[in-house]
Amino acid sequence: MKRNVLKLCLVFLGCCSVVLFRQTEASAEKTLKVLASTFPLYQITRNLTVGASGIEVDLMIPAQMGCPHDYALTPQDMRKLAKADMLIINGQGMEEFLGAPLQKANPALKIIDSSQGIGQILQYSGMEQDEHKDHDGEGKHPHDKDLHEDEHEQHHGGPNPHLFASPRMAALLAGNIAKALAEFHPPGAQVYAANGQGYSQRMNRLADDLAALGKRLANNRIVTQHGVFDYLARDMGLEVVAVVQAHAGQEPSAAEILTIVKTIRAKKAGAIFTEPQYPESVGKTIAKEASIAAARLDPAANGPEQAPLNYYEQVMRSNLNILGKTLGSSN
């Protein structure tokens, strides 16, 4: 009798061991679902996870979207958020559209701010005029501000979130993301660290080439579409004398265009650079009125659905060539 009981106990323990082993194995094999808020962060994260297993990287907003200054979450976005384990964001106010819906979709979601701890954050350029005056020219009482004005202050009166358009800053973003991935997913820590180091080195070499070009340019004074190239301009030693759109996506008025033209002439700017994410007609009009060159620079804020891993580098190398041809060389 005792032997039978002992056999039953051993069989029971064996079954428990198998179940526990399978549960542990299933837990170890669980795929980490990482969501990137924007195309630039998605491309960086893809590069950092090459060769890693047990991780899946997806993009939240459409690849063709560009900077999501006025974006609104869709039901598809909410479903992606609900399934994700980690969300990598740009930070510096870029993802204000998330807000309360994010908590509703997935309260347990781990959020990684890729800009956290990065110093020398710039303020938006081209904000000389005071846009918070009423018709009598007097400043409004703080309680009289409407939602549009609050968004303007956050988007275009505060920190500039376009770090990704600078290879130098992209290297820092990659370092932050690689560190977060390693902490949250230890099995791939070595891969993320190695990839992060390699990617940052490539970004810094690219930044060095752009900085070297900046020193050779015949004219370093430029006009841009909006504040997306402020960090790149700083890295290259360029001076942004004016921006076409104080609000991204909002065309300037006739009076504002006249002011930009006057600034270009006074500052002797060399060229105006538009972006493929926005219509170039106004930029060309300003260039014609001011008698300066016009060209397009791509901040790589968006791209094709199946972009190659080196897409960002391809775009920035093209920008380097365009800058050199448009602004000339002093050598």
Secondary structure, DSSP 8 states (H G I E B T S, - for coil): -HHHHHHHHHHHHHHHHHHHHHHHHHHHT--EEEEESSHHHHHHHHHHTTT-SSEEEEESS-TT----TT----HHHHHHHHH-SEEEE--TTTTTTTHHHHHHH-TT-EEEETTTT-----B-SS--S---B-TTS-B--GGG--HHHHHHHHHHSSB---GGGSHHHHHHHHHHHHHHHHHH-GGGHHHHHHHHHHHHHHHHHHHHHHHHHHHHBS--EEEESSGGGHHHHHHHT-EEEEES-SSTT----HHHHHHHHHHHHHHT--EEEE-TTS--HHHHHHHHHHT-EEEE----SS--TT--TTHHHHHHHHHHHHHHHHH-B--
